[in-house]
Each structure stands twice: as C-alpha cells, then as structure tokens.
Amino acid sequence: MAGYGWDEYDIRTGGRQTIHDAGNQLDVTTEFVKVAGGQHGGNWGVRIKGTPRQDAPPDLKTTMIFYAAMEGFGGLEVAEDDEETGFAGAVTLNGQSPDLGQFKIEITKGPETNGHPEYSHPSYVDKPLDRTFVDSLQVPPEALWQSKAIVLSSMKRTVDGYVEQHSQEDMPPPCQIYTVQQSPGAGNIHLIQKVFEGPFEFDVLYSSESNPESMSSEILTKKVESATVSFSERFAQVLNPQKPFNKSRFDKFTKSLFSNLLGGIGYFYGDAVIDRSYAPEYDEENEGFWEETADARSRNEQKLEGPYELFTSIPSRPFFPRGFLWDEGFHLLPIIDWDVDLTLDIIRSWFNLMDEDGWIGREQILGAEARSKVPQEFQVQYPHYANPPTLFFVLDAFLDKVGSKEKRSSSEQQILKEDTYQAHVENAGAAAEYLQSLYPLLKRHYNWYRKTQWGDLKSYERNAFSNKEAYRWRGRTPQHILTSGLDDYPRPQPPHPGELHTDLISWMGMMTRVMKRIASAAGETDDAKEYATIENSIIHNIDDLHWDNNAQTFCDATIDEYEENVHVCHKGYISIFPFMTGMLSPSHPRLGAVLDLIGDPEELWSDHGIRSLSKKDEFYGTEENYWRSPVWMNMNYLIVKELLNTAQASGPHQKHAKDLYSRLRSNLVNTVYKSWEQTGFAWEQYNPETGEGQRTQHFTGWTSLVVKIMSMPDLGKGHDEL
C-alpha cells in the first residue's frame, strides 16, 4: 500500500478519500457527500472510482464489493429480483428502521465507459461479468461485523460449485471464480459485487423517504464540487498555516492530516469487559502491591457490562479503531478550531460513559468487533485506573473561544454569526447552558481523581505547603505505568506505595485550573474559590515535593529502604511536565532550568523534536524503547504551546523561549512533513536521530497536532524551512 486516507473531509458535508493500492496496481477514490433534509438525517452518496496505476496492464481486472447490513430492529431487502445471471442495471435495496424511517440504497451501473472482462468459458454464459451480483444472507446479528468471513464464505460456495462442474484443467478464470453467489432477496446483510476491466466508476446513493428530494448521481456530482470548494475556503479561514509553512506545497499535507483526524470520528456501540470486584489488592497499599494486583487480576472476576455508546475520534482507523481517553483530548484540540459544536457533542458523549463514582474507562473497547483487535490481557478495564485528563485542555480552549467573542471586530462577529459550526460560541446562553449541564459530571470526575489517585504524605516525613496535594498513579508494575500514558518511561524501582508522580500532580494542577474557570462560567462561585485554593496548593507542592536542587529538575519521589523520602530523576518528559501543563509562570524561579533542559542537545533537544528521555539517561533507547527516546507529537505540542506563551509574555526568559519556540516549531513540522512525503503516512512517533516515522503508520490522531503547530504565529528567526 503506497498510502491511503482522506485528502479532504468535513464531517458535516463530506470529502474525498484515496487509496493508493500499489499491490493491486490500482488507485481507488471515494467521493462522499451528505445532503441535509427530512427528519431522519438526510441523504448521502458516494462515488467510487478506480484508476489503474502507471505500472498496471491495460486490461487490469478489479472486483469491488459493497455490503449493507441491518443491525437491530428494521429490515433491508433487494427491491426486485433480476435475471438469474445478475443485475444488468442498478441494484436497489429498500429498508426501514425506527431511527432511519423508510429509505433506499441504490448501487448504480455506472457510466458506459466502464469495461468488464469477457470470456469464452461456458461459465460466462450463466454469470456474465458485465452484471452486478447480489447475495442476500441472514446471519446471526452478533456475527454481522465479520463481513470478510461472510464474503469469503459466499465465494467459497461459488468455487465449490465450479469444482463440481469443471475439471481442474477447465476451471473458469480467477475473476469468474471469485464471485459471490447470485441470490438476491431478503436478509440482514447484502453483498453487492461488480467486476471491471480497466478504469471504472459507480455510485452508491442513499435516500431517506422523509427527504423531499431523492439522492441522484447528478446531485452527487454537484455536491462533490461544492464540498471541495467549501472545505478549502474554511480551511484557509480556520487552520491557515503561518510562515514559513504557508506555501502551496504544504496544502496537500495539512489538509490530509486534518481530514484523516476528522475522518476518524465515528459512533461505537457495544458491551465492555470490566472488573468491578473492587478487590482489596487494588488499593495498592502494600510493598510488593504489583504482585498482589496480578494475583487479583488472575482471578478473572471481570464481566461484560453495557451496552455503552460513544461518539469519538480515534488514533488510527486501521490500527486503533476505538476511543482512548487521553488521546481524545489531543484529537479535539484541532477539531474544536474547526467545529466547536461537534467537539462539544463528543465531550458530552465521553462524560456520559461515567459511572456513579466518576470513573471513565481509559480505553473504550465496545463490542466483539472491537475486542477482536485487542489482545485479551488488555481488554479488561478497572475502575481504579485513571488516565491523563486531557479533555480539560479542550474545555479550556472552549472557554477561551467564548471569552474572546466580545473582543472581535464587527466583521468578525458577522462571520461567526453565519458559522453553523460554532453556535455555542455565538450564543452565550447556549455556552452557559452547556457548561451548567455538564458541570455535575465534571465535578464528579474531578473528585474521583482526588479520591482514587491520591499520594501518601502523612505516612512519611515529607515537608510540603499542603498535606493533601500529592498524587500517585494506580496500575503500576515494575516495567510500566500504562495508566499514565507514558508506559515504559523509567520510574522509581522497585514500585512503592509511597511514590509520588510528577506528571500526575501536574495533570491535577491543569485540571483544577480549568475546573475553576468552568465553575465561574457556570455560576458556581463557591466551588471556584475552592478550586483556586487547591490550585495554589498544587503549584506550591510541585516545587516542595518534586523539585530536586542537585539535579536541577523535577523528579518523581519514592521511599527508600530507610523509609526516607528520595527523588528519582530521569530527565525527560516527566521533568518538564509542570511546564507542559502550564503550572510554571513566565517568572517562575524554576523556568530557566526547564528551558535549559529542553534546549540542551545532549539531553532532550534534537533536530526532530524534544526527546521523551535524555540522551544521558542510562535507560535511553533501551528495552521496548517506547517512551525512552522517541519524539512524540502530543508532548511536543504542549511544549511548543507553552514556549509560545512564554515568548509572548514579559519575563526574564522571554528571549530564550522565543528562540526555542521558533526552532522547535520548524523542526517538528519539517520532520512530520518529510516523513509523510517519503512514506505517505503520519506516524505514531519519530526517531530523534533520523526523523523517520516509527511504530504505527497512518497514526492521524494526535500526530495531526502538527497542523495546529503550523497555524501558530511565526515569531521570526529560528526556522529552517525544508
């Protein structure tokens, strides 16, 4: 595969997607549009085009299969039977369901320019390949998601039939053999197959009966053109790259990354595997607790719960097609710039997953299909496991947009008023209502973190401004803290119930600051005062509990064999977390040392972004090497954002921050762009030495933050454009 994904996409209107299938010598383009109207979501259409690649033979054979299935209540059937040899024209499916009402799906024949293979083999008479074949099946509802197996099973029946009719020497050609059965009618899944020779094109048209106008190929053509124009215009208005990345050669790159982020938004439904045994071992209060928790997990007391539903974006459509809690906050930071109302719907969907205690599972593996892509040992969710609360970054950005509305010019106000994507910004009442309705869930969630992820100050001699504000991730093992998101990043050894984690107290500081803003906006003034007090305590305790004067950096803390508090310092992302989460003011006494660490090429700085771990650390690049050297775009986004904030505020480190910001912004964009240009993909992480993309390809989740980095201002020198 030489690349695939959305070239442009808006979830409200549609877009264009291209698959560069080098193995099959074919480029496939799908142009998808939505047409509003009626009471059931409107119409939609998709045009599928196939173009042989330059190295393809002139008579390239291609088979395309479209399938439609109906889950739950309702029905779906082929409108009429055609000849036994297949459909000479369009295929129409009629359907109905409680949510969609009456509807039809038409799969067109396509233009006369479409070519089809012709053979003199006797089998061609009974099944000519210029026809469309339909196999209608009734399968168990729980198996509907296994479409590949269903297609192969249908084809196997065809193959078995030919084996009975023909000798091995007289078998039909492959594109005749590998066809589905021709058996149209009623069923809960319908397989529709076309076989082409050379370039081809056909449409799939969905029409809701409640829409006054049915979908047609003519309407599809017009809407495809208008969707392209509207996307380009809106992109230039909302996410326009700034110097030096405002050149035309970056257009395809920026639109592709952002479109694939938007194109990953989906609706997920199903049951989840959860261990609610609340085993006492899960409190992790004893030394050696990780062995106790392993024993508790081995009792396999998890159960299926649900079903649950989630509207979310995802990290990677082919590799991680499900919701991840800490990823989602990063995903929504560019999306909220594009579509505020969509973002707020997604946030509400996540918080609607919350249980009565305030817990949200960190990985949403909903249903059998989702579980089929996850190793069994990672499927179980535990109600004492947390994850970084990144959704609060997005709520903070929403408050910024609402607050900046009054500062806009009259012309900007008019543009906003006409913008159907930002009703909650334009309408102050709608913004307040949203925050007030969400606030009880946010407060419950916040209190759950404080109740379950607390760190022990009272059992040990630890001097701090506050005797309450300290935090420790649960779910620790000697090798990992998966709940932190930083998996294999070096931590104190062995694990100890007295550990305190720099990243978690920093997350709690950010979360508290945003809760303070939300409480004020929602009219909860007493709560806002309480959050202000907690925030002040956290800021002080970050210094008191985690700053190490000898190492001149922030460190995790633990208890040694003498029952004394000690710092364990592994310079890297953990060391600069207070900065990344906005806990260090422009005049903070530790800021200079943090900036020096970021900018030191022997420590964290590289030509391709900020390393996850210092080059000088003994664990640099070792074992899994997941968070032990690579450059991660989500963390680098937080760094470059805070460098920009520092560079734009008066203070003793303004000049230094400006230089680091300009150079880092350039390095990040050039690294992701160069790799994308060479491979056709965005990647999960990047090599700090070479800049090459690593691990998961087509990782268009938080790596798409590079588009937001490109739209940040150019502050002058520091960039070295590719």
N, C-alpha and C positions, 0 to 999 in steps of 0.2 A: 504494500500500500504506500503510494507516494504522497499521501496527505488526504485529509477529509475534514469536513466540518462546514459550518455556516460561513458564507462570505459576507452576508449582511442579514440581520434579523431583528425584528421588533416584535415582541410577544403580542402586541395589540393588532398589528397589521399583517405580519408575515415576513418572508425573506427568501433568500436563495442559498442552497446548500450544494456543495460539490464534493464528489468522491473521486479521487484520482487512483483508480484501481489498476496499477501497473501490472499486477499478476494476470489479470484478465484482459489487459490491453484496452481498457475502456475508461472513459471519464463519464460519470453519471451526475447529472444536475437535477435537483428537485427545486421547483419554484412554488412556494406555498403562500397562500393568502387567506385572510379572514374577511368576511363581509357581514357587517352587523345588520340586524333586522329580526323582527319577531320576538317571541317570548322564550325562546329556547336556545339562545346563544348564537343565532345567526347561521350563515353558510360558511363553507370553506372549500378550497380547491387546491390541488397540487398537480403540477405539470412535471412529468418525468421525461428527461431527455438522455439519450445515450450517444456519445461521440467516440468512435474508435480513436485510440491514440496513434501517434505517428508510426510506431513500430507494428501496428496491427495489420493483419492481412485484409485485403479489400472485401472478402466475404466473411468477416468476423461474425461468429454465431454467439448470440446472447439470449439467455432466458431470464425473464423478470416475473416475480411472484408477488402479488399484493394480497394480503389476507385481512379479513374483517371478522371480528369476534364480538359476541354479545355476552357480557357478564351480568349476573343478577337478573332482575325482572325485566321482561320485554321479549322481543322476538326479532329475528333477522332472517330473511329468505330471499332467494332469487325470484325476481318478478315473474319470469316466464321461462319455460323450458325452450331450448333452441334445438337444432338438429343434434343428433347423437354424435356427430363429428365435431361439435364445438360451436361457439357463437361467431357468426360472420360479422356482426356489428357490435354495438355497445352491450355491456352487461350491466343490469340494474338490480340492486339489492333494495328491498323495502324493509324498513324497520320501525320499531316503536319501543319506547321505554317511558317510565314515569317522569324521568328528568328531561329527556330529549323530545318527548312527544312523538309525532309521526315524522319520519324522514326517509330520504332515499339516498343511495350512493350509486353513482354512475361511473363505470370504468369505460372510457371511450375507446373506439377502434384506433384513433389516431389519424394523421394525415395520410394521403395516398402515397406519399413518398416513402412510407415505411416499407422495408423489404423483409421477406420471410424466406427461409430455406425451402427448397423444393427437391424431392427425391423420387426416384422411380421404384423405390422399395414398396412392396404390397401394403405395408402398414400405413403408408401415407394416405392411401385412399380412405381408410377408416378414420384417420386422425390427421388431416392436413394442417400444416404448421402455420398457415395464414389465419387460423381460427384462434379464438380465445377459449381456454379450457377452465372449467369451474368444477371443483369438488366440494360439495356441501356435506359437512360432518356434524354429528352430535357427539361431543366428547364430555367427559366429566368436567364440571365447572372448575374444579381445582387443578385441572391439567391444561386449561386453555392457554396458559402462559408458555407452555412448551411447544411453541409454534414450529421450531426447527424439526423436532421429532415428529410432529404431526405431518409436516410436508414430506419428510423422508419416508414416512410410513405409506403415504399416498403414492409416492413414486415407486416404492418397492412393490406395491400391488401391480403397478403398470409393468415393471421389469419382470415380475413373476409371470405375468400374462404373456409377455413376448417370449420368455424362455419356453413356455409350453407350446407356443405356436411355431417357433422357428428354431432351426439348428444353430449351433454356435457359429458356424461359418456364414449363416444367412441372417444374423441379427440386424435390426434396424440401426441407423446411425445414432450416435450418442444424443444429439438434441431431440431425436424422436423418442428414444428410450426414456430419458429423464424428464418425463412429463407427469403431471398429476392425473388422477382419474378424471374422466368426464362424467360427472354425476351431480348435476345442479339440482337444487331444491331447497327444502327447509333444513335448518341446522343452527348450531350456535357458533360455528366457525366456517368460513367460506374461503377456499384457496382459489385465486384467480391467476392464471399463468398465461403469458404471452412469449412467443419465440420469435426473435428477429435475426435478420442478416444485415450487417452494416449499421448506419445510424438509425435512430428511431425516436419516437415521441408519442406519448399518450397522456391523457388527463384522468384524474380521479376527482369527481365533483360531488360534494355533499350539500344537500338542500334540505333545510328544515321546512316542514309544511306551514309553520306559523310565519315564515318569512314571505312577504308579498311577492318576491321575485326569486325564481329558481336559479341555482348556480348554473352557469354555462361556460363553455370554452372561451367565448367572446368576452364575457365578464372577467374571466380569469386573466386573459391577456391584458386587459386594461388595468386591472388591479395589480398585476405584477409590475407593470411600468410605474404606476403611481407609488407603490410601496418602495421601490428603489429610489425614486426622487425624494420622497418624504424622509426616508432613513438618512440619506446623505445630508439633507438640509438640517435635520435635527441633530445629527452627529456633529456637524460643524458648529452648531449653536451650543450644545451641551458639553461635549467632550473634545473640543477642538485642541489638538496638540499645540504647545507653545514652542518657541525657538529653543533649540535648533531642529526640532522634530516636526516642524510644520511643512516639510517638503512633501511633494506628491508621492514620492516613492515609499513613504510610510503609510499611505492611506489604506492599502490593502491589508497590511499588518494590523493596524489599530482596529479597523472595522472587523476583521476576522476574529481577533481575540475577544473583543467585547461581544460580538454577535454569538460566539460559542458559549460565553458565560450566560447570556440571556437565553440561548437555545437549550441550555441545560435545565431550565426551570420546568418542573413537572409536578404532577399530583401523584402521591403514593398512598396506598391503602393496604392494610393487612394486619395480621396479628404479629406480636413481638414476643421474644423469649426473655423473661425477666425473673430474676431470683429475688423474691421478697421474703426469704426465710428470716432475714434480719438476725442471722447467726451472731452470737456474741463475739466471735473471732473477727467479724468485720469491723469492730470498733478499733482494731489495730492499736491496742493499748499496751501490749507486752513486747519485750525484746524477743526477736525471732518471730514477730507477728506475720511475716510473709509466708512462713511455713504453716502457721495456723490457718491463714486465709486460704492457702492452697488446699488444705485438708477440707475446709468448709465447702469450697467450690467443688471438690471431688465427690461430695455427697449428691450432687446433681439435683438440687431442690428447685431448679428453675421450672417455670410453667409458661405455657402460651397465654398471653393476655391480649385483649382487644376485641374487635379490630380497631385500629387507630388510623387517622388520616393526616397527611402532611402535604402542604404546598411549599415547595422549596427549590432552590437551585442546588447543584451538585458539583463535586470537584472535577469529575471526568465522566463523560457519558459512557465510554466503553469499559472503563476500569472501576470506577467508584460511582455507580448509578444509584445513589441513595443520599439521604441527608446526614451531614456531620455538623454537630452543634458549633464547634469552634471555627470550622471552616466558613460557616454561613455568614457570620458577621463580616468577614473579609469579602465574601462574594457580594454582599449587599452594599458595600461602600461605593463601588462604581455604579451599581444599579440604581441607588437612590438619587444619584445625579440625573439619571435618565428618566426614571419613573417613580416618583415618590409614593403614589397610591398603591402601585404594585408591591413596592417594598414593604409598606405597612401591612398589606394583606399577608405577606409571607411571615413577617414578625409575629402577627397575631396567630397564625397557624402554628408556629413553633410553641408559643406560650399556651396554646390550647392543649398541647400534649402534657402539660404539667400535672403531676398527681397532687393529692391533697396536702402533701408535705412541702411541695415546692420544687420537686426534682423533675428534671427533663433528661431523658437518656441521651448520652453523648453521641451515639450512633443509631440512626433510625433504620433498622433492618426489618422492614414491614412486609410480611408475607413470604410464601415459599419461594417465589421467584427471586426476591432479594437475598434470601438465605442461601440460595444455590450458588451465589457468587462470593460467599464469606466462609472461611474455614470454621468448623463447628466450635472450636475453642474460643473464637472471638464473637460468637453470636449472642451470648448472654449479656444482658445489661443489669447493672447493680445499682440500686437506689442510694448507695452511699458514695458512688463515683461522681465526681464533678468533671468539668471541662472549662477551659477559659471562657469567660462570659463576653464574647466579642460582639454579641448583638447589641450591647450597650454602646459600642462605638457608633452603631448605626442610629440608635435613638438620639445620641448626642448630635450627630450630623443633621437629623431631622429638626431638632431644636434650633440648630444654627440657621437652617433654612427659614424656619418660621420667624426667628428673631431678625433676620436680615431683610424680610419683606418690606418693612417700613423704610428701609434705607435706600430702596430702589428708586430710580427716576420714574417719571410718569410713563415714558415709553416702555421701560422695562416692566412696569406694573401691568400695562396693557398686554404685553406678550404673555406674561404669566397668567392673566385672566383668561386668555384664549387657550391656554395649555391644559388639555384634558388630563394630562399625566400628573398634575400637581394640585388637585382640588384641595387637599389637606393643607397646602401651604397658602393658597389663595384665600381660603375660608378659615379665618381664625377660630370660628366656632367649631368647625369640623376638627381642627387640630386639638382644641381643648377637650372636645368630647372623646376623641380617640385616646388621648393620654389619660383622661379620667377613667375610662372603661378598662384600660389596660393596667392602670396603676396597682390595683389589688393583686394582680398576678405577678407584677414585677416585684412588689414588696415581699410577697410570699417566697419568690425565687431568691431574692437577696437574703432573706432571713435563713433560708435553707443552707446557703453557703456558709453563713456565720455559725450556724448550729452544727454542721457536719464536717467542716474543713478547718476547724479551729486548731491553733497551735498551743502547746503547753508552755506557759510562762511560770505558773505558780509552783510547779514541782521542782524547779531548778532555780539556781541563783542567776537571774537574768535582769539586769538593770535596764529599764525602758520607761519612756514617757508615760505609756499606758500599760496596764497589766492585763489588757484584754485583746489588743490588736496584734495578733500573731497567727500565722496560718500554715497548715501542712496538708499537702495532697494525700488523699486516701487512694489505695490501689497500688501501693509501692511494692516493687520487688527489687532484689539486688541489681538486676540488669536494666529495669525500665521504670518510668512513671508514665504509662500510656495516657493516664488521665490529664497530665499536664500539657499534652500535645507535643512535648519535646522528647518523647520516647526514650532514646538511649543516651541523652545528654548526661555527662558524668555528674553524679550526686555523691553525698557522703556515704562511706562504706564502713561497716555494714549499715543497712537501714536501721533507724532508731525511732521509737515513738516520740522522742523529744526533738525531732528535726523541725526546722522552720525553713520555709521555701521562699526565696526572694521573688520569684516570678508570681507566686500566688498572692502575696501581700500587695504586690504592685497591681495585679488584676483587681484585687478588692478595693484598692485606692481609686482606680479608674471607675469601677462600678459604683462606688459610694458617691463620687463626684457627680456622675450622671444621674443617680437617684436623687441627689439634692436638687439638680436642675428640673427633673421631671416632677418632683413633689411641689416645687414652687409653681411650675406651669399648671399643675393640676389643682392648685389651691390648698395643698396640704402643708401649711406653713409650719406647724409644729414638727412634722416629720422632717421638713427641710432643715430646721435648726438642729435636729438630732443627727442628720447625715453630715452636716457641717462639722459638728463636734467629732464624729467618728473619722471623717476625712483628715482633720487636723491631727488626730491621734495616730493614724496610719502613716502620715507623712513623717512625723517625728520617729515612729517606731521603725520605719525603713532604715533610717540613719542609726538608731540606737541598737537595733538587732542585727543588721546586715552589713553595715559598713566596716571594712577591715582596714585599719590605718597602715599596717605593714604592706599589704598587697595593693593598697590604694584603689580598692574596688569593692563592689557589693558582692556578698557571698551568701550561700546557704549556711545555716547553722545546725549543729548537732551536739550530742552529748558524748564525751569521750569515756574511756574506761575508768576514769577517776570521778565520773559523774559531774564533770565540769563542762560548761558551755564553750564550744570552739567553733571557729569558722572553717569551712571547707571551700576553698576558692578555685574554681575552674573558670578562667576568664573566657567569656563568650557572650552569647545572647543573655544568659542569666545575669551576668554582671551589669548589663545596661538596661535591664527591664524597668527599673524606676524611671529612666529617661524615656524609653519607648512608650510607656503608658501615661506620660505627661505628669509625672509626680515630681519632676525637678524644674523649678522655676528658672528663668534666664539668669538670675543672680545666685542660684543655689551654690553653696560652697563646694559641693562635690562635682559640679558640672564640668569644670575644667579637666579633671582626671578622666571623666567619662569620655569626653571628646578626644582626649589624647589616646585613649584605648581604641576608640573607633577608628581613628586616623593612622594608627601605627601599622605599617605593612608587615612587621614581624609578629603582630598579634592578630587583629581582626580584619584590617583593611586588605582588600585585594582589588585587582583591576576589573573584577566582575561582580563586585558587591561585598557586603560585610559577611565574613565567615561566621558560621554558627559556633565555632570553638577556636580558641587561639592556636596559632601555629606552634607556640611554645609549650602548649599543654601536653602532658605525657600521653593523653588519650586521643590526640589529634589524628584523625583518619583511621582509627583502629576499629576492629571487630565489624559490627554492622555498618558503621560509618554513616548513620542516617542523619543524626544531628551532631556530628563530631568533625565537621569541616565544611559541608556543602553550604552554598548560598541559597537561602530561602526567600522568595519574593514577598511573602506576607510580613516577615520580620523586617526586611529591608524597607518595605513601605512605611512601617511605623517609624523606623529610624529616619528616613528621608523626610517624613512629615514633621517630626519633631525638630530636625535640623532646620527646616524651613521656618517653623515657628520661632526658633531661637534666633535665626538670622534676621527675622523681621521685627524683633523686639530689641529695645535698647538694653544693653547689659555688657559685662566685661568680656563675654565670649562671642559677641555678635559676628565679628570679622572671621573668627575661626570657624564658626558654624556655617557661615555663608560659603566659605571655600569648600568645606566638606560636603555641603549640600549640592553645590554645583557639580563637583566631580563625581559624587556618588550617583546623582540623578543620571548623569551622562553614562556612567559605567553600567548601570542597571538596564537602561533602555537599549544600549548597544549590545549588551550580552544577550538579552532575550530576542532582540531583532535578528542578530546574526545567526543564532541557533535556529530560529524559525525559518529564516531564509535558506539555510543549508538543509534542514530536515523536513520542513513543512509542518512542524509541531511546536506547541508550547510544552514545557516540561515541568515536572514536579519540583525539581531543584537543579542547581547549576554547579559545575565543578569550579572551585575557586582558583584553580591554577590555569585551566584551559578555557573556561566559559562554556564548555559543552553541556547540553542538556542531559539530565540523568534521571534514572528511575522511571516513573510513569510518563509516557508520552500522551499527547492530547490532554494535558492537565490544564484545562482552561478555567479552573476555579480561581484560586487566589493568585495564580501567576498572571491573570488578566489585570491585576492591580497595576501592571506596568502602563496600561492605558491612562489610568488616573495620574500616575507619575509624569507621563508625557504632557498632561494638561496643567501641571504645576508651572509656576512662572519661571522664566529664565532670569537669574539674578546676575548674569554677566559671565566673567571668565570662569573657567573650570571645566567646560565641556570640550570634548574632542570627538566631534561627530564622525561617524563611520563614513 
